[in-house]
Amino acid sequence: MINNKTYNNVINTLKNIGDTHDQLTTVSTGDIYDIDLSKNTLFPLMHINPINVDAGRSSLTYNFQIFIMDLVSQDANWTQTNFQSAAFLNNEQEVLSTNLQICVDIVAMLTNSVAQSEQNVNDINYPVYFDEATASSFEPFTERFDNLLTGWVFTVSIEVLNDFQSCNIPVTPDLGKGE
């Protein structure tokens, strides 16, 4: 019997990946409009945006957009340690570079993570998830709100087995007794 994975299992696994990444400070989930863009949020931020779930014959494929973003420092905020070339007005290039590496790290953890595969590998019901895609496309963005944010967004598709068990569905057993 398959121990079906739920939406909560998948979200919690993605959040755990973000929480354990040393370069991420905050992990959130929900609609894209739920991202807290106020200056109170600690950046860099990973936001998990659910897109949809595709049902196959024996699996569910959860599709998410993952946003990795950070604040861009304007030249007035620079110190000697984060000073960039005078040809640039901010550190957007550096933020994009760092955030792209975080995106690559997340995809790597989902596709071939030693940490995931070595945990309870003999337990078929243990919540280990892998991105079904073999390649990802990362799209850069820069947004001006109360602060200047830049980062990357990409899509992950996580497939989990589901036996679509019909014996335990909470329904009234009088099906077919139409009036």
Order of alpha helices (4+ residues) and beta strands (2+ residues): alpha-beta-beta-beta-alpha-alpha-beta-beta
